Amino acid sequence: MPELWHILIFLLIGLVAGWAAGMVMKGHSFGLVGNLIVGCIGALLGGLLFSLLKISIGVEPLIMNLIAAFVGAIVLLLLLPVLRKYTGQ
């Protein structure tokens, strides 16, 4: 079971990544809670993508996790309109 500080760091990375992705993708900011959700889902998606593509850069693990979360959040924001189209919302 993960320790509390691992969860807090994951949430902080998700919040920063979601906020940064919302700034880069103009008009995609969802507020504090929305950015946290986008960033956390982006962190999972980015981690999966980086793992599948075997992407690794020689930086601190925290920075690598932030970059992966940011990339994942951008991908998620790009996919949201497509997902909305197919779900009818």
MARTI-895093 format. One record per residue: residue number from 1; y negated, x negated, z negated of N, C-alpha, C in turn. Coordinates in Angstrom, 3 decimals. Layout:
BEGIN
REC    nr        n.Y        n.X        n.Z       ca.Y       ca.X       ca.Z        c.Y        c.X        c.Z
REC   NUM          Y          X          Z          Y          X          Z          Y          X          Z
...
***
This chain:
BEGIN
REC    nr        n.Y        n.X        n.Z       ca.Y       ca.X       ca.Z        c.Y        c.X        c.Z
REC     1      1.181     -0.848      0.000      0.000      0.000      0.000     -1.244     -0.893      0.000
REC     2     -2.204     -0.582      0.876     -3.398     -1.436      0.943     -4.232     -1.335     -0.329
REC     3     -4.861     -2.447     -0.639     -5.741     -2.451     -1.805     -7.034     -1.736     -1.461
REC     4     -7.738     -1.304     -2.484     -8.966     -0.543     -2.296     -9.993     -1.321     -1.490
REC     5    -10.121     -2.624     -1.714    -11.146     -3.379     -1.000    -10.803     -3.525      0.477
REC     6     -9.512     -3.488      0.855     -9.137     -3.488      2.271     -9.621     -2.206      2.937
REC     7     -9.450     -1.105      2.254     -9.895      0.183      2.785    -11.413      0.208      2.903
REC     8    -12.109     -0.285      1.904    -13.574     -0.317      1.949    -14.084     -1.203      3.086
REC     9    -13.448     -2.344      3.294    -13.850     -3.224      4.401    -13.589     -2.545      5.737
REC    10    -12.446     -1.877      5.877    -12.138     -1.138      7.106    -13.192     -0.079      7.373
REC    11    -13.579      0.668      6.338    -14.602      1.703      6.500    -15.953      1.102      6.844
REC    12    -16.308     -0.014      6.226    -17.574     -0.673      6.527    -17.593     -1.185      7.964
REC    13    -16.502     -1.799      8.405    -16.409     -2.252      9.794    -16.512     -1.059     10.744
REC    14    -15.832      0.024     10.413    -15.901      1.229     11.238    -17.302      1.795     11.315
REC    15    -18.006      1.795     10.202    -19.378      2.309     10.179    -20.297      1.456     11.046
REC    16    -20.204      0.142     10.897    -21.047     -0.769     11.688    -20.701     -0.654     13.168
REC    17    -19.415     -0.643     13.497    -18.995     -0.554     14.897    -19.408      0.776     15.514
REC    18    -19.257      1.852     14.784    -19.670      3.168     15.288    -21.161      3.253     15.508
REC    19    -21.935      2.702     14.581    -23.394      2.686     14.731    -23.795      1.844     15.939
REC    20    -23.215      0.634     16.061    -23.557     -0.259     17.169    -23.163      0.362     18.510
REC    21    -22.008      0.972     18.581    -21.580      1.618     19.820    -22.509      2.779     20.170
REC    22    -22.948      3.529     19.167    -23.897      4.612     19.403    -25.241      4.103     19.903
REC    23    -25.656      2.917     19.449    -26.905      2.325     19.917    -26.775      1.844     21.368
REC    24    -25.632      1.251     21.699    -25.410      0.750     23.055    -25.255      1.912     24.037
REC    25    -24.499      2.905     23.649    -24.287      4.080     24.487    -25.343      5.116     24.113
REC    26    -26.498      5.022     24.703    -27.630      5.889     24.362    -27.217      7.359     24.327
REC    27    -27.659      8.030     23.291    -27.382      9.449     23.146    -26.017      9.769     22.579
REC    28    -25.314      8.778     22.057    -23.982      9.019     21.501    -23.922      8.758     20.005
REC    29    -25.030      8.876     19.325    -25.014      8.694     17.882    -24.645     10.023     17.235
REC    30    -23.748      9.969     16.271    -23.244     11.191     15.643    -23.617     11.292     14.175
REC    31    -24.591     10.546     13.735    -24.952     10.547     12.329    -24.022      9.640     11.542
REC    32    -24.270      9.534     10.273    -23.532      8.603      9.422    -22.029      8.880      9.422
REC    33    -21.638     10.093      9.145    -20.207     10.429      9.060    -19.559     10.356     10.440
REC    34    -20.252     10.850     11.450    -19.712     10.799     12.813    -19.526      9.377     13.300
REC    35    -20.523      8.522     13.032    -20.404      7.114     13.417    -19.253      6.439     12.681
REC    36    -19.053      6.796     11.423    -17.940      6.246     10.646    -16.608      6.644     11.280
REC    37    -16.488      7.899     11.668    -15.253      8.379     12.284    -15.027      7.704     13.632
REC    38    -16.083      7.645     14.467    -15.965      6.990     15.774    -15.597      5.522     15.592
REC    39    -16.238      4.857     14.642    -15.950      3.446     14.403    -14.548      3.203     13.885
REC    40    -14.063      4.050     12.988    -12.708      3.870     12.442    -11.645      4.145     13.507
REC    41    -11.838      5.197     14.294    -10.906      5.453     15.398    -11.013      4.318     16.417
REC    42    -12.255      3.865     16.653    -12.468      2.733     17.556    -11.808      1.465     17.053
REC    43    -11.810      1.265     15.740    -11.156      0.089     15.169     -9.654      0.130     15.439
REC    44     -9.059      1.280     15.279     -7.633      1.419     15.568     -7.358      1.227     17.055
REC    45     -8.177      1.860     17.895     -8.022      1.755     19.338     -8.271      0.325     19.819
REC    46     -9.332     -0.292     19.323     -9.643     -1.669     19.700     -8.569     -2.641     19.261
REC    47     -8.067     -2.459     18.050     -6.976     -3.314     17.572     -5.741     -3.185     18.441
REC    48     -5.430     -1.953     18.846     -4.288     -1.715     19.719     -4.508     -2.361     21.081
REC    49     -5.696     -2.157     21.657     -6.001     -2.740     22.969     -5.961     -4.262     22.930
REC    50     -6.602     -4.858     21.919     -6.619     -6.312     21.810     -5.208     -6.856     21.619
REC    51     -4.384     -6.142     20.875     -3.013     -6.573     20.649     -2.186     -6.473     21.937
REC    52     -2.316     -5.345     22.646     -1.563     -5.161     23.887     -1.965     -6.163     24.955
REC    53     -3.279     -6.456     25.027     -3.783     -7.391     26.032     -3.743     -8.837     25.554
REC    54     -3.284     -9.034     24.322     -3.192    -10.366     23.705     -4.536    -11.102     23.740
REC    55     -5.597    -10.363     23.388     -6.940    -10.927     23.348     -7.173    -11.505     21.960
REC    56     -7.580    -12.737     21.933     -7.895    -13.402     20.675     -8.973    -14.444     20.941
REC    57     -9.996    -14.435     20.121    -11.039    -15.446     20.242    -11.127    -16.175     18.915
REC    58    -11.510    -17.421     18.965    -11.485    -18.257     17.772    -12.651    -18.020     16.837
REC    59    -12.673    -16.873     16.207    -13.705    -16.569     15.212    -13.034    -16.090     13.935
REC    60    -13.831    -15.934     12.916    -13.331    -15.418     11.636    -12.645    -14.060     11.854
REC    61    -11.600    -13.762     11.110    -10.909    -12.473     11.268    -11.832    -11.267     11.095
REC    62    -12.781    -11.359     10.174    -13.698    -10.238      9.969    -14.528     -9.980     11.222
REC    63    -15.027    -11.045     11.854    -15.812    -10.912     13.080    -14.926    -10.392     14.209
REC    64    -13.706    -10.889     14.299    -12.770    -10.423     15.318    -12.487     -8.932     15.153
REC    65    -12.300     -8.486     13.926    -12.067     -7.065     13.662    -13.287     -6.232     14.039
REC    66    -14.468     -6.740     13.760    -15.698     -6.027     14.114    -15.839     -5.915     15.624
REC    67    -15.547     -6.987     16.347    -15.625     -6.959     17.811    -14.607     -5.974     18.382
REC    68    -13.388     -6.011     17.876    -12.345     -5.086     18.341    -12.743     -3.642     18.048
REC    69    -13.296     -3.392     16.875    -13.725     -2.040     16.516    -14.864     -1.572     17.411
REC    70    -15.801     -2.469     17.704    -16.926     -2.138     18.577    -16.434     -1.795     19.983
REC    71    -15.555     -2.626     20.531    -15.006     -2.372     21.865    -14.222     -1.056     21.867
REC    72    -13.424     -0.837     20.857    -12.669      0.408     20.757    -13.573      1.626     20.646
REC    73    -14.675      1.504     19.910    -15.619      2.618     19.777    -16.302      2.906     21.108
REC    74    -16.639      1.858     21.863    -17.233      2.049     23.192    -16.242      2.770     24.106
REC    75    -14.988      2.326     24.099    -13.955      2.969     24.924    -13.809      4.435     24.512
REC    76    -13.795      4.699     23.218    -13.687      6.076     22.733    -14.863      6.918     23.207
REC    77    -16.074      6.385     23.120    -17.251      7.130     23.564    -17.223      7.382     25.071
REC    78    -16.650      6.449     25.819    -16.512      6.653     27.263    -15.457      7.711     27.581
REC    79    -14.441      7.816     26.729    -13.360      8.779     26.958    -13.673     10.188     26.450
REC    80    -14.628     10.322     25.539    -14.923     11.636     24.954    -15.254     12.714     25.989
REC    81    -16.113     12.440     26.987    -16.378     13.489     27.984    -15.127     13.908     28.750
REC    82    -14.248     12.977     29.036    -13.002     13.295     29.736    -12.114     14.160     28.849
REC    83    -12.013     13.791     27.570    -11.203     14.573     26.641    -11.769     15.975     26.458
REC    84    -13.089     16.089     26.393    -13.718     17.415     26.252    -13.446     18.275     27.472
REC    85    -13.442     17.649     28.650    -13.191     18.390     29.897    -11.794     18.998     29.879
REC    86    -10.810     18.206     29.446     -9.422     18.679     29.471     -9.082     19.615     28.315
REC    87     -9.856     19.550     27.234     -9.582     20.477     26.134    -10.423     21.739     26.245
REC    88    -11.349     21.759     27.194    -12.165     22.951     27.416    -13.300     23.129     26.436
REC    89    -13.706     22.080     25.747    -14.803     22.199     24.773    -16.063     21.618     25.324
***
